[in-house]
Amino acid sequence: MIDNYLLQELITFEKYGTLAATAEQLSVTQPTVTRGMQKLEDDLGVRIFDRKPNKITLTKTGQIAAIEAKKVLQQNQLLIDRVQKYDYNNRILKIGSIAPGPLIVLKNIQLESNVRIINEFISNQNIDSYLQNNDFSILITNQEIQNNTLESYFIGSERLSVNLDKFTFLANKASVKFKDLKGISFIVLSEIGIWKDIIQAQIPNAKFLYQNQVDAFTEITNYSNFPYFTTNLSKLEPDRHPDPNDDRVQIPISDHNAKIDFYAVYKRDNRSLVNPLIKKIIQTWI
């Protein structure tokens, strides 16, 4: 077994070319590096250095050894990272989502101290790798996933509504379709995850005035008649939404893609670990 520090010395020497520079980079003495290089040759059982008066260089074999040493250290670090992530995820539950609604539900739950909500939205394309690499314990998505290593559980649906000036024609309807909203300008919070793709794709010729700050969004809605979107989960976070008693009427959008079914996806091996939290999410969903 070759010690990692010897491999690191070899890699550093290959990069900087001299014993003095190697010692400086590793914050050790030059004799320490010299002894280390000799020990590495002994451990490998081959000559990897060409020693001449006042000069030492790598042989061809030494150059190959440096390349392989890099691979070994990278694999060792990968092993450490994976084990630490696994241990962390068995102590800390990290949860991510493709949309804000499920995170709003989570923030209305009395969470255990080991639960961490990640506010940056994830992409459906990365779900498998995030879970397999133990980057997350639970990911909330609109995809039902069942395979050899992952499974999902339905946790609830989110339904989109539009809030329109009560004096407009559409405000008298019991429901509207996306196409009815053609050409309208909307005030919208920027961080809405997958809903952004849906409204942009489904409403023809619409304009979306995105706001990064909740305060700015609320201020504009209070002093204008711009329509805005809410869902059945919005009432769980009233501070992030305009006054429900303003001059607008909330109208449900009846298209099938104005409704998202959400699933909690997790590794099968972690089922007993995540199930108590998933049950709380379902109980809190409205």
Buried (B, 14 or more C-beta within 10 A) or exposed (E): EBEEBBBBBBBBBBEBBBBEBBBBBBEBEBEBBBEBBEBBBEEBEEEBBEEEEEEBBBEEBBEEBBEEBBEEBEEEEEEEEEEEBEEBBBEEBBBBBBBBBBBBBBBBBEBEEEBBBBEEBBEBEBBBEBBEBBBBBBBBBBEEBEEEEBBBBEBBBBBBBBBBBEEBEBBEBEBBBBEBBEEBEBBBBEBBBBBBEBBEEBBEEBEBEEBEEBEEBBEBBEEEBBBBBBBBBBEBBEEBBBEEEEEBBBBBBBBEEBBBEBBBBBBEEBEEBBEEBBEBBBEBBE
